[in-house]
Amino acid sequence: MAVSKAQVGLENGGGYDDFFTQLAKGQLDADKIVNVSELSGLDAGADFNEHIWYSLPTMEKLADELATRFSAALPAQSAAFQTQSAAFKEKLTGLQSRLATLKASHGGEGAAVTEPVPLYLLSEAGLVNKTPEKFTSAVENGADVPAATMVETQALVSAKQVAVLAYNTQTESAQTQELKSAAEAAGVAVVDFSETLPAKTSYLDWMLGNVDGLEQGLNSAAGK
């Protein structure tokens, strides 16, 4: 019922929320739906990382798109929509400036991840993902990491080939905990991330916390 009454539909796309496509059929015209993966302009190949809310440039594009669409739907409130969009993007710019600073001092350093969730943010900080694809794929699919891959990934952190381990707290398992312990033992910074917005937190505050954590982790690792 909510979809049938909507003036704007918003979907992540990239295979993340295909249920929305089915839900909107016959309820909401395609031209009223914003597919954020398509809006992003990011490579949508076979290895597309659909966690695009971690892509700050994409969120800037989304703010502009929504301000335009909301203004068309409610012209009398257009100025307010534009003002809110500008304020949102200004705060994103501040976060991007901090990531650029991290890139200047840590660009090219390796990162390990338990899942691909924060990769766009890590990339903007200049970090290079070194994690074996079989590791992240297994964790993402709720499967056991192959033994050889587990050994390879542990060696990656134990040999300090990465500056940071980005740890998804929402898909914790015995194997991810084992990797986390190996990273801590090697003095590799472990930075917690989550896939979904924490309760009672705004998107901007969430991303601010992520940038804070990454900044602290990288700087502490550099001091060791």
N, CA, C and O of each residue as an XYZ file, in Angstrom:
896
protein
N       0.832     -1.205      0.000
C       0.000      0.000      0.000
C       0.869      1.257      0.000
O       0.575      2.233     -0.690
N       1.939      1.211      0.786
C       2.829      2.375      0.843
C       3.458      2.635     -0.523
O       3.562      3.785     -0.950
N       3.875      1.573     -1.206
C       4.496      1.724     -2.525
C       3.483      2.283     -3.515
O       3.829      3.137     -4.331
N       2.252      1.823     -3.460
C       1.240      2.276     -4.413
C       0.931      3.764     -4.260
O       0.462      4.400     -5.204
N       1.192      4.321     -3.073
C       0.909      5.736     -2.828
C       2.140      6.624     -3.001
O       2.041      7.849     -2.924
N       3.294      6.008     -3.234
C       4.548      6.766     -3.279
C       4.672      7.605     -4.543
O       4.178      7.230     -5.606
N       5.340      8.747     -4.409
C       5.681      9.581     -5.558
C       7.110      9.324     -6.022
O       7.462      9.610     -7.166
N       7.932      8.781     -5.121
C       9.320      8.428     -5.431
C       9.640      7.093     -4.777
O       9.336      6.874     -3.605
N      10.251      6.213     -5.541
C      10.724      4.941     -4.999
C      12.247      4.948     -4.986
O      12.873      5.527     -5.874
N      12.833      4.323     -4.009
C      14.289      4.325     -3.870
C      14.765      2.895     -3.651
O      14.372      2.238     -2.687
N      15.622      2.418     -4.563
C      16.172      1.077     -4.396
C      17.687      1.115     -4.532
O      18.241      1.915     -5.287
N      18.336      0.247     -3.795
C      19.795      0.161     -3.851
C      20.248     -0.333     -5.215
O      21.173      0.215     -5.814
N      19.579     -1.382     -5.699
C      19.976     -1.980     -6.973
C      21.219     -2.840     -6.823
O      21.665     -3.112     -5.709
N      21.770     -3.263     -7.938
C      22.965     -4.097     -7.909
C      22.716     -5.484     -7.368
O      23.651     -6.170     -6.957
N      21.435     -5.914     -7.364
C      21.095     -7.237     -6.856
C      20.881     -7.283     -5.361
O      20.606     -8.347     -4.806
N      21.005     -6.136     -4.696
C      20.910     -6.128     -3.233
C      19.468     -6.241     -2.745
O      19.198     -6.902     -1.742
N      18.558     -5.605     -3.444
C      17.162     -5.574     -2.982
C      16.194     -5.814     -4.141
O      15.306     -5.002     -4.401
N      16.377     -6.928     -4.824
C      15.520     -7.246     -5.969
C      14.047     -7.381     -5.573
O      13.161     -7.264     -6.420
N      13.792     -7.625     -4.300
C      12.405     -7.724     -3.839
C      11.631     -6.445     -4.130
O      10.420     -6.476     -4.352
N      12.353     -5.300     -4.128
C      11.659     -4.032     -4.355
C      11.143     -3.947     -5.786
O      10.058     -3.420     -6.030
N      11.916     -4.461     -6.723
C      11.484     -4.474     -8.123
C      10.178     -5.240     -8.252
O       9.259     -4.807     -8.947
N      10.101     -6.376     -7.581
C       8.882     -7.185     -7.629
C       7.735     -6.483     -6.917
O       6.593     -6.510     -7.378
N       8.046     -5.860     -5.798
C       7.028     -5.167     -5.009
C       6.420     -3.997     -5.774
O       5.227     -3.717     -5.659
N       7.264     -3.313     -6.564
C       6.813     -2.102     -7.260
C       6.058     -2.393     -8.556
O       5.399     -1.506     -9.098
N       6.148     -3.621     -9.055
C       5.482     -3.946    -10.321
C       3.986     -3.669    -10.230
O       3.290     -4.169     -9.347
N       3.521     -2.863    -11.166
C       2.101     -2.532    -11.204
C       1.685     -1.516    -10.156
O       0.524     -1.111    -10.113
N       2.624     -1.099     -9.308
C       2.322     -0.155     -8.242
C       2.983      1.202     -8.464
O       2.420      2.247     -8.139
N       4.213      1.160     -9.036
C       4.996      2.386     -9.160
C       5.704      2.360    -10.510
O       6.439      1.421    -10.814
N       5.479      3.395    -11.317
C       6.109      3.445    -12.637
C       7.628      3.474    -12.512
O       8.178      4.048    -11.573
N       8.293      2.846    -13.473
C       9.761      2.740    -13.439
C      10.440      4.104    -13.377
O      11.483      4.255    -12.741
N       9.837      5.112    -14.048
C      10.484      6.431    -14.052
C      10.366      7.154    -12.710
O      10.936      8.231    -12.535
N       9.637      6.573    -11.772
C       9.540      7.152    -10.428
C      10.492      6.476     -9.443
O      10.535      6.835     -8.266
N      11.253      5.496     -9.934
C      12.148      4.743     -9.063
C      13.595      5.167     -9.293
O      14.061      5.206    -10.431
N      14.287      5.477     -8.235
C      15.712      5.799     -8.296
C      16.495      4.528     -7.980
O      16.433      4.015     -6.863
N      17.229      4.026     -8.963
C      18.114      2.889     -8.746
C      19.494      3.465     -8.452
O      20.161      3.973     -9.354
N      19.922      3.389     -7.200
C      21.121      4.100     -6.786
C      22.384      3.476     -7.386
O      23.360      4.183     -7.641
N      22.373      2.177     -7.611
C      23.529      1.544     -8.257
C      23.733      2.105     -9.658
O      24.860      2.384    -10.066
N      22.636      2.267    -10.390
C      22.724      2.847    -11.735
C      23.121      4.322    -11.657
O      23.913      4.805    -12.467
N      22.571      5.018    -10.692
C      22.884      6.437    -10.515
C      24.362      6.645    -10.205
O      24.944      7.659    -10.590
N      24.960      5.694     -9.515
C      26.344      5.841     -9.053
C      27.345      5.972    -10.195
O      28.352      6.667    -10.064
N      27.070      5.303    -11.318
C      28.032      5.295    -12.419
C      29.211      4.374    -12.150
O      30.169      4.345    -12.923
N      29.144      3.609    -11.041
C      30.216      2.675    -10.710
C      30.138      1.439    -11.593
O      29.078      1.115    -12.130
N      31.243      0.764    -11.738
C      31.319     -0.423    -12.580
C      30.357     -1.490    -12.070
O      30.490     -1.964    -10.941
N      29.396     -1.864    -12.896
C      28.384     -2.846    -12.491
C      28.683     -4.210    -13.082
O      27.763     -4.920    -13.490
N      29.950     -4.591    -13.135
C      30.340     -5.880    -13.674
C      30.009     -7.011    -12.726
O      29.289     -6.830    -11.744
N      30.546     -8.185    -13.034
C      30.229     -9.387    -12.257
C      30.661     -9.258    -10.801
O      30.042     -9.849     -9.918
N      31.719     -8.489    -10.544
C      32.228     -8.337     -9.187
C      31.757     -7.042     -8.526
O      32.396     -6.541     -7.600
N      30.648     -6.511     -9.002
C      30.139     -5.243     -8.485
C      29.889     -5.328     -6.981
O      29.246     -6.258     -6.495
N      30.404     -4.348     -6.265
C      30.168     -4.245     -4.825
C      28.908     -3.416     -4.607
O      28.902     -2.204     -4.821
N      27.858     -4.079     -4.185
C      26.552     -3.428     -4.087
C      26.364     -2.588     -2.826
O      25.297     -2.001     -2.642
N      27.355     -2.515     -1.966
C      27.221     -1.757     -0.717
C      27.538     -0.276     -0.977
O      28.492      0.276     -0.429
N      26.724      0.338     -1.814
C      27.078      1.660     -2.342
C      26.831      2.801     -1.368
O      27.221      3.936     -1.639
N      26.192      2.520     -0.242
C      26.032      3.585      0.757
C      27.376      3.922      1.418
O      27.484      4.915      2.138
N      28.374      3.111      1.174
C      29.728      3.428      1.636
C      30.507      4.237      0.600
O      31.671      4.572      0.821
N      29.880      4.548     -0.513
C      30.490      5.395     -1.539
C      29.985      6.822     -1.348
O      28.859      7.137     -1.732
N      30.799      7.675     -0.766
C      30.356      9.044     -0.469
C      30.046      9.846     -1.734
O      29.085     10.616     -1.728
N      30.819      9.703     -2.826
C      30.444     10.417     -4.062
C      29.069      9.998     -4.575
O      28.334     10.815     -5.129
N      28.724      8.728     -4.390
C      27.394      8.265     -4.805
C      26.313      8.909     -3.955
O      25.246      9.251     -4.464
N      26.572      9.075     -2.679
C      25.578      9.695     -1.803
C      25.380     11.176     -2.144
O      24.299     11.729     -1.941
N      26.431     11.806     -2.662
C      26.283     13.182     -3.149
C      25.333     13.218     -4.343
O      24.446     14.067     -4.422
N      25.533     12.289     -5.262
C      24.650     12.215     -6.438
C      23.210     11.941     -6.017
O      22.265     12.501     -6.573
N      23.065     11.075     -5.029
C      21.717     10.735     -4.565
C      21.040     11.952     -3.934
O      19.848     12.178     -4.145
N      21.785     12.728     -3.170
C      21.208     13.930     -2.558
C      20.679     14.880     -3.626
O      19.586     15.427     -3.485
N      21.447     15.078     -4.691
C      21.002     15.941     -5.788
C      19.764     15.375     -6.466
O      18.815     16.101     -6.761
N      19.786     14.072     -6.707
C      18.664     13.423     -7.394
C      17.383     13.524     -6.582
O      16.320     13.820     -7.127
N      17.480     13.278     -5.283
C      16.285     13.337     -4.448
C      15.774     14.762     -4.298
O      14.564     14.987     -4.278
N      16.684     15.728     -4.194
C      16.252     17.119     -4.106
C      15.478     17.516     -5.361
O      14.473     18.221     -5.284
N      15.958     17.055     -6.517
C      15.272     17.353     -7.782
C      13.903     16.704     -7.835
O      12.919     17.337     -8.218
N      13.845     15.448     -7.453
C      12.569     14.723     -7.519
C      11.570     15.223     -6.484
O      10.382     15.362     -6.778
N      12.044     15.492     -5.284
C      11.136     15.995     -4.254
C      10.616     17.387     -4.618
O       9.460     17.718     -4.352
N      11.481     18.189     -5.224
C      11.064     19.533     -5.644
C       9.996     19.463     -6.724
O       9.072     20.276     -6.748
N      10.125     18.485     -7.621
C       9.119     18.314     -8.677
C       7.787     17.863     -8.084
O       6.721     18.257     -8.556
N       7.860     17.031     -7.042
C       6.637     16.533     -6.421
C       5.979     17.575     -5.527
O       4.753     17.643     -5.438
N       6.814     18.397     -4.857
C       6.302     19.419     -3.929
C       7.013     20.742     -4.215
O       7.899     21.141     -3.460
N       6.637     21.420     -5.291
C       7.339     22.640     -5.714
C       7.412     23.722     -4.635
O       8.388     24.470     -4.575
N       6.413     23.807     -3.805
C       6.400     24.852     -2.773
C       7.519     24.670     -1.752
O       7.900     25.618     -1.065
N       8.041     23.457     -1.655
C       9.103     23.179     -0.681
C      10.466     23.007     -1.347
O      11.408     22.516     -0.725
N      10.564     23.407     -2.597
C      11.794     23.216     -3.359
C      13.017     23.846     -2.681
O      14.080     23.228     -2.619
N      12.868     25.054     -2.182
C      14.003     25.745     -1.550
C      14.522     24.962     -0.346
O      15.729     24.857     -0.129
N      13.598     24.421      0.423
C      13.999     23.643      1.604
C      14.748     22.381      1.188
O      15.744     22.012      1.811
N      14.267     21.720      0.135
C      14.942     20.508     -0.337
C      16.361     20.827     -0.810
O      17.305     20.094     -0.517
N      16.492     21.912     -1.533
C      17.810     22.299     -2.044
C      18.759     22.667     -0.901
O      19.945     22.339     -0.931
N      18.218     23.351      0.102
C      19.032     23.734      1.261
C      19.512     22.513      2.024
O      20.673     22.430      2.425
N      18.602     21.565      2.218
C      18.958     20.340      2.942
C      19.989     19.528      2.168
O      20.918     18.972      2.753
N      19.823     19.464      0.872
C      20.772     18.726      0.029
C      22.161     19.353      0.117
O      23.160     18.646      0.250
N      22.217     20.664      0.045
C      23.502     21.366      0.110
C      24.184     21.134      1.462
O      25.395     20.920      1.520
N      23.404     21.178      2.546
C      23.970     20.973      3.880
C      24.491     19.545      4.033
O      25.548     19.320      4.622
N      23.746     18.598      3.504
C      24.162     17.195      3.551
C      25.468     17.000      2.789
O      26.385     16.342      3.280
N      25.551     17.571      1.592
C      26.749     17.404      0.762
C      27.961     18.113      1.370
O      29.095     17.661      1.216
N      27.714     19.211      2.050
C      28.819     19.922      2.695
C      29.473     19.047      3.764
O      30.696     19.029      3.902
N      28.645     18.325      4.514
C      29.190     17.430      5.538
C      29.905     16.241      4.897
O      30.926     15.782      5.408
N      29.375     15.747      3.790
C      30.061     14.675      3.066
C      31.427     15.151      2.566
O      32.408     14.408      2.609
N      31.475     16.384      2.098
C      32.740     16.952      1.614
C      33.778     16.984      2.728
O      34.959     16.726      2.496
N      33.330     17.300      3.935
C      34.244     17.306      5.076
C      34.821     15.917      5.334
O      36.007     15.776      5.633
N      33.976     14.892      5.216
C      34.453     13.523      5.403
C      35.410     13.121      4.286
O      36.408     12.442      4.526
N      35.098     13.544      3.071
C      35.962     13.218      1.941
C      37.326     13.900      2.064
O      38.342     13.345      1.644
N      37.346     15.073      2.626
C      38.617     15.766      2.857
C      39.486     14.987      3.834
O      40.700     14.891      3.657
N      38.869     14.439      4.851
C      39.616     13.632      5.815
C      40.131     12.346      5.179
O      41.240     11.901      5.474
N      39.326     11.755      4.308
C      39.772     10.549      3.605
C      40.918     10.872      2.653
O      41.834     10.068      2.480
N      40.863     12.045      2.041
C      41.952     12.470      1.150
C      43.247     12.647      1.937
O      44.331     12.339      1.441
N      43.127     13.146      3.171
C      44.301     13.297      4.026
C      44.894     11.930      4.371
O      46.113     11.755      4.379
N      44.020     10.968      4.653
C      44.484      9.605      4.920
C      45.173      9.023      3.685
O      46.185      8.330      3.794
N      44.615      9.311      2.522
C      45.202      8.802      1.278
C      46.599      9.368      1.063
O      47.495      8.672      0.586
N      46.775     10.627      1.415
C      48.078     11.265      1.234
C      49.152     10.611      2.094
O      50.320     10.563      1.710
N      48.750     10.106      3.259
C      49.741      9.510      4.166
C      49.744      7.982      4.164
O      50.728      7.363      4.571
N      48.649      7.370      3.707
C      48.556      5.911      3.754
C      48.217      5.283      2.398
O      48.035      4.069      2.305
N      48.134      6.093      1.366
C      47.771      5.587      0.046
C      48.674      4.449     -0.403
O      49.896      4.547     -0.296
N      48.086      3.378     -0.899
C      48.850      2.231     -1.374
C      49.048      1.158     -0.329
O      49.489      0.055     -0.650
N      48.729      1.463      0.920
C      48.852      0.447      1.966
C      47.727     -0.577      1.815
O      46.670     -0.286      1.254
N      47.979     -1.779      2.327
C      47.011     -2.856      2.184
C      45.935     -2.830      3.247
O      46.123     -2.290      4.336
N      44.804     -3.424      2.910
C      43.708     -3.592      3.862
C      43.144     -4.991      3.689
O      43.112     -5.530      2.582
N      42.705     -5.566      4.783
C      41.973     -6.829      4.746
C      40.554     -6.549      5.223
O      40.335     -5.659      6.044
N      39.604     -7.300      4.713
C      38.206     -7.115      5.104
C      37.583     -8.483      5.360
O      37.959     -9.469      4.725
N      36.642     -8.542      6.281
C      35.919     -9.797      6.456
C      34.775     -9.901      5.453
O      34.322    -10.999      5.131
N      34.317     -8.763      4.967
C      33.311     -8.699      3.897
C      33.575     -7.430      3.089
O      34.239     -6.518      3.583
N      33.062     -7.352      1.839
C      33.342     -6.173      0.997
C      32.613     -4.898      1.417
O      32.778     -3.860      0.777
N      31.813     -4.958      2.477
C      30.931     -3.859      2.859
C      31.589     -2.472      2.785
O      31.044     -1.602      2.104
N      32.733     -2.214      3.446
C      33.268     -0.845      3.486
C      34.304     -0.526      2.411
O      35.023      0.467      2.526
N      34.392     -1.351      1.371
C      35.498     -1.197      0.418
C      35.524      0.158     -0.280
O      36.604      0.686     -0.542
N      34.372      0.728     -0.584
C      34.376      2.044     -1.258
C      35.035      3.094     -0.357
O      35.792      3.941     -0.832
N      34.747      3.032      0.921
C      35.326      3.997      1.861
C      36.832      3.770      1.990
O      37.611      4.723      2.010
N      37.231      2.511      2.078
C      38.653      2.197      2.188
C      39.407      2.647      0.940
O      40.519      3.169      1.023
N      38.792      2.438     -0.200
C      39.425      2.839     -1.462
C      39.604      4.345     -1.526
O      40.624      4.831     -2.017
N      38.618      5.089     -1.035
C      38.718      6.549     -1.055
C      39.842      7.034     -0.130
O      40.383      8.125     -0.310
N      40.180      6.200      0.865
C      41.303      6.521      1.749
C      42.627      6.023      1.164
O      43.670      6.121      1.811
N      42.583      5.492     -0.054
C      43.799      5.072     -0.737
C      44.267      3.674     -0.412
O      45.352      3.274     -0.834
N      43.464      2.912      0.337
C      43.865      1.562      0.726
C      43.560      0.551     -0.385
O      42.626      0.725     -1.168
N      44.366     -0.501     -0.430
C      44.237     -1.527     -1.464
C      43.794     -2.836     -0.811
O      44.454     -3.334      0.101
N      42.690     -3.383     -1.277
C      42.167     -4.626     -0.711
C      43.071     -5.803     -1.068
O      43.287     -6.090     -2.245
N      43.593     -6.477     -0.057
C      44.486     -7.619     -0.258
C      43.820     -8.953      0.092
O      44.449    -10.007     -0.005
N      42.569     -8.904      0.491
C      41.891    -10.097      0.981
C      41.607    -11.096     -0.132
O      41.108    -10.701     -1.186
N      41.904    -12.364      0.063
C      41.529    -13.380     -0.925
C      40.023    -13.374     -1.160
O      39.240    -13.347     -0.210
N      39.628    -13.399     -2.412
C      38.203    -13.316     -2.744
C      37.425    -14.487     -2.153
O      36.258    -14.339     -1.792
N      38.060    -15.638     -2.054
C      37.367    -16.818     -1.514
C      37.023    -16.632     -0.043
O      36.059    -17.215      0.452
N      37.812    -15.818      0.655
C      37.513    -15.557      2.070
C      36.248    -14.706      2.191
O      35.295    -15.089      2.870
N      36.249    -13.559      1.530
C      35.100    -12.655      1.660
C      33.830    -13.274      1.078
O      32.735    -13.062      1.600
N      33.979    -14.034      0.005
C      32.812    -14.673     -0.602
C      32.181    -15.669      0.355
O      30.958    -15.734      0.474
N      33.014    -16.447      1.040
C      32.490    -17.434      1.984
C      31.768    -16.756      3.141
O      30.670    -17.164      3.521
N      32.389    -15.717      3.698
C      31.769    -15.008      4.822
C      30.449    -14.379      4.394
O      29.453    -14.441      5.115
N      30.457    -13.769      3.199
C      29.258    -13.100      2.701
C      28.112    -14.078      2.486
O      26.945    -13.724      2.658
N      28.444    -15.303      2.109
C      27.422    -16.315      1.828
C      27.117    -17.207      3.022
O      26.347    -18.161      2.911
N      27.726    -16.893      4.172
C      27.464    -17.680      5.365
C      28.040    -19.072      5.314
O      27.535    -19.981      5.973
N      29.097    -19.250      4.535
C      29.716    -20.566      4.380
C      31.063    -20.598      5.102
O      31.593    -19.561      5.502
N      31.600    -21.795      5.259
C      32.918    -21.937      5.873
C      34.001    -21.512      4.889
O      33.944    -21.849      3.706
N      34.980    -20.775      5.382
C      36.121    -20.393      4.558
C      36.984    -21.636      4.331
O      37.307    -22.336      5.291
N      37.366    -21.929      3.070
C      38.230    -23.086      2.822
C      39.504    -22.992      3.665
O      40.035    -21.904      3.886
N      39.979    -24.135      4.127
C      41.129    -24.167      5.035
C      42.344    -23.463      4.452
O      43.010    -22.693      5.143
N      42.635    -23.727      3.176
C      43.812    -23.105      2.552
C      43.661    -21.592      2.471
O      44.633    -20.856      2.639
N      42.452    -21.136      2.216
C      42.183    -19.696      2.139
C      42.303    -19.057      3.513
O      42.790    -17.934      3.645
N      41.859    -19.776      4.533
C      41.966    -19.260      5.898
C      43.427    -19.080      6.273
O      43.795    -18.064      6.864
N      44.258    -20.048      5.938
C      45.691    -19.959      6.231
C      46.309    -18.784      5.475
O      47.120    -18.038      6.024
N      45.914    -18.627      4.205
C      46.437    -17.527      3.383
C      46.053    -16.171      3.963
O      46.870    -15.250      3.983
N      44.827    -16.044      4.430
C      44.350    -14.762      4.958
C      44.998    -14.447      6.304
O      45.342    -13.297      6.579
N      45.163    -15.462      7.134
C      45.844    -15.256      8.418
C      47.296    -14.831      8.200
O      47.818    -13.977      8.917
N      47.935    -15.434      7.208
C      49.327    -15.076      6.910
C      49.428    -13.631      6.456
O      50.417    -12.947      6.721
N      48.397    -13.181      5.773
C      48.359    -11.810      5.274
C      48.457    -10.807      6.429
O      49.208     -9.834      6.360
N      47.688    -11.061      7.485
C      47.703    -10.134      8.619
C      48.899    -10.395      9.538
O      49.484     -9.458     10.080
N      49.257    -11.662      9.710
C      50.379    -11.992     10.595
C      51.690    -11.404     10.080
O      52.560    -11.021     10.862
N      51.821    -11.336      8.743
C      53.029    -10.776      8.132
C      52.927     -9.259      7.963
O      53.811     -8.620      7.394
N      51.822     -8.700      8.474
C      51.580     -7.250      8.409
C      51.662     -6.722      6.973
O      52.221     -5.656      6.715
N      51.091     -7.495      6.051
C      50.993     -7.021      4.672
C      49.826     -6.049      4.515
O      49.621     -5.476      3.445
N      49.074     -5.873      5.586
C      47.952     -4.928      5.595
C      48.105     -4.011      6.801
O      48.657     -4.400      7.830
N      47.610     -2.798      6.656
C      47.673     -1.826      7.752
C      46.449     -1.908      8.649
O      46.476     -1.478      9.802
N      45.369     -2.471      8.101
C      44.114     -2.470      8.847
C      43.270     -3.677      8.444
O      43.307     -4.127      7.299
N      42.517     -4.184      9.402
C      41.495     -5.189      9.139
C      40.146     -4.541      9.371
O      39.825     -4.156     10.495
N      39.349     -4.419      8.314
C      37.996     -3.871      8.423
C      37.062     -5.030      8.769
O      36.880     -5.959      7.982
N      36.484     -4.954      9.950
C      35.771     -6.089     10.539
C      34.272     -5.821     10.583
O      33.815     -4.896     11.255
N      33.508     -6.644      9.857
C      32.043     -6.498      9.860
C      31.489     -7.190     11.101
O      31.490     -8.418     11.194
N      31.022     -6.399     12.037
C      30.536     -6.943     13.303
C      29.229     -7.719     13.157
O      28.845     -8.461     14.061
N      28.546     -7.553     12.025
C      27.244     -8.194     11.853
C      27.327     -9.584     11.244
O      26.324    -10.296     11.191
N      28.501     -9.978     10.787
C      28.658    -11.327     10.233
C      29.824    -12.024     10.929
O      30.665    -12.654     10.287
N      29.853    -11.900     12.233
C      30.929    -12.485     13.018
C      30.767    -14.002     13.081
O      29.653    -14.510     13.216
N      31.858    -14.702     12.984
C      31.869    -16.160     13.074
C      33.162    -16.580     13.758
O      34.017    -15.744     14.049
N      33.300    -17.859     14.010
C      34.534    -18.356     14.632
C      35.736    -18.026     13.758
O      36.815    -17.719     14.266
N      35.549    -18.089     12.440
C      36.673    -17.829     11.533
C      37.027    -16.350     11.466
O      38.206    -16.001     11.417
N      36.029    -15.478     11.462
C      36.350    -14.046     11.452
C      36.977    -13.637     12.782
O      37.864    -12.784     12.814
N      36.520    -14.243     13.882
C      37.118    -13.960     15.184
C      38.575    -14.428     15.221
O      39.433    -13.782     15.822
N      38.834    -15.557     14.570
C      40.194    -16.086     14.500
C      41.099    -15.125     13.729
O      42.242    -14.885     14.117
N      40.574    -14.583     12.637
C      41.342    -13.624     11.843
C      41.578    -12.340     12.649
O      42.662    -11.758     12.612
N      40.560    -11.923     13.364
C      40.680    -10.724     14.191
C      41.772    -10.911     15.255
O      42.566    -10.003     15.500
N      41.805    -12.076     15.874
C      42.818    -12.356     16.891
C      44.217    -12.342     16.288
O      45.167    -11.861     16.907
N      44.333    -12.873     15.075
C      45.638    -12.884     14.397
C      46.089    -11.462     14.095
O      47.269    -11.138     14.229
N      45.149    -10.617     13.687
C      45.472     -9.220     13.380
C      45.918     -8.489     14.641
O      46.907     -7.756     14.623
N      45.194     -8.687     15.720
C      45.535     -8.018     16.984
C      46.902     -8.477     17.485
O      47.689     -7.679     17.994
N      47.170     -9.758     17.335
C      48.459    -10.291     17.775
C      49.614     -9.711     16.961
O      50.722     -9.541     17.470
N      49.341     -9.410     15.689
C      50.386     -8.866     14.813
C      50.510     -7.352     14.915
O      51.418     -6.764     14.327
N      49.607     -6.718     15.654
C      49.637     -5.258     15.762
C      48.981     -4.560     14.591
O      49.225     -3.379     14.346
N      48.134     -5.300     13.857
C      47.368     -4.700     12.759
C      46.091     -4.100     13.342
O      45.388     -4.758     14.108
N      45.795     -2.870     12.985
C      44.598     -2.204     13.519
C      43.331     -2.921     13.061
O      43.200     -3.264     11.886
N      42.412     -3.144     13.976
C      41.109     -3.723     13.654
C      40.068     -2.619     13.805
O      39.908     -2.047     14.884
N      39.368     -2.329     12.722
C      38.352     -1.277     12.732
C      36.998     -1.907     12.451
O      36.810     -2.555     11.422
N      36.062     -1.717     13.360
C      34.724     -2.297     13.207
C      33.873     -1.485     12.238
O      33.887     -0.254     12.250
N      33.137     -2.201     11.402
C      32.157     -1.600     10.505
C      30.879     -2.423     10.600
O      30.900     -3.572     11.043
N      29.770     -1.827     10.183
C      28.518     -2.580     10.109
C      27.902     -2.374      8.731
O      28.178     -1.387      8.048
N      27.074     -3.315      8.345
C      26.435     -3.231      7.031
C      25.214     -2.327      7.056
O      24.911     -1.652      6.073
N      24.524     -2.319      8.172
C      23.288     -1.534      8.257
C      23.427     -0.408      9.277
O      24.266     -0.454     10.176
N      22.595      0.580      9.112
C      22.612      1.770      9.957
C      22.300      1.406     11.406
O      21.252      0.819     11.674
N      23.184      1.741     12.347
C      22.898      1.460     13.760
C      21.656      2.210     14.233
O      21.318      3.270     13.707
N      20.991      1.651     15.217
C      19.770      2.259     15.749
C      20.052      3.650     16.309
O      21.104      3.898     16.899
N      19.111      4.532     16.115
C      19.163      5.901     16.654
C      20.399      6.669     16.174
O      20.950      7.494     16.903
N      20.817      6.393     14.958
C      21.980      7.066     14.377
C      21.620      7.566     12.982
O      20.957      6.855     12.226
N      22.045      8.770     12.633
C      21.817      9.273     11.285
C      22.893      8.730     10.359
O      23.941      8.267     10.810
N      22.624      8.790      9.064
C      23.615      8.318      8.095
C      24.930      9.072      8.255
O      26.000      8.465      8.271
N      24.849     10.390      8.374
C      26.067     11.198      8.472
C      26.853     10.873      9.744
O      28.081     10.796      9.702
N      26.176     10.683     10.856
C      26.866     10.333     12.093
C      27.503      8.945     11.976
O      28.590      8.701     12.500
N      26.812      8.048     11.287
C      27.340      6.704     11.062
C      28.653      6.774     10.278
O      29.655      6.181     10.677
N      28.635      7.499      9.164
C      29.834      7.614      8.345
C      30.943      8.383      9.070
O      32.125      8.085      8.898
N      30.559      9.363      9.873
C      31.545     10.093     10.677
C      32.264      9.128     11.616
O      33.487      9.176     11.747
N      31.499      8.252     12.266
C      32.094      7.265     13.154
C      33.012      6.311     12.404
O      34.055      5.911     12.922
N      32.622      5.943     11.175
C      33.460      5.050     10.369
C      34.787      5.715      9.990
O      35.844      5.088     10.052
N      34.719      6.978      9.601
C      35.933      7.713      9.237
C      36.812      7.916     10.469
O      38.034      7.791     10.393
N      36.183      8.233     11.607
C      36.935      8.376     12.862
C      37.694      7.081     13.171
O      38.883      7.104     13.488
N      36.987      5.957     13.071
C      37.588      4.671     13.389
C      38.733      4.330     12.455
O      39.776      3.843     12.889
N      38.534      4.588     11.165
C      39.572      4.296     10.189
C      40.792      5.172     10.424
O      41.930      4.707     10.365
N      40.541      6.427     10.686
C      41.625      7.401     10.943
C      42.429      6.970     12.174
O      43.658      6.938     12.133
N      41.749      6.644     13.244
C      42.424      6.231     14.465
C      43.205      4.941     14.254
O      44.334      4.803     14.725
N      42.590      3.995     13.540
C      43.242      2.718     13.306
C      44.505      2.854     12.485
O      45.539      2.283     12.832
N      44.432      3.601     11.406
C      45.595      3.777     10.546
C      46.711      4.548     11.251
O      47.887      4.206     11.129
N      46.334      5.577     11.981
C      47.350      6.371     12.674
C      48.003      5.597     13.816
O      49.193      5.756     14.086
N      47.214      4.762     14.477
C      47.798      3.945     15.551
C      48.706      2.872     14.982
O      49.745      2.558     15.563
N      48.314      2.305     13.841
C      49.146      1.292     13.199
C      50.451      1.890     12.720
O      51.502      1.252     12.787
N      50.378      3.127     12.233
C      51.590      3.800     11.732
C      52.566      4.075     12.856
O      53.773      4.164     12.630
N      52.045      4.211     14.079
C      52.906      4.521     15.206
C      53.565      3.311     15.839
O      54.398      3.437     16.737
N      53.176      2.124     15.353
C      53.721      0.905     15.954
C      54.987      0.467     15.230
O      55.589     -0.543     15.596
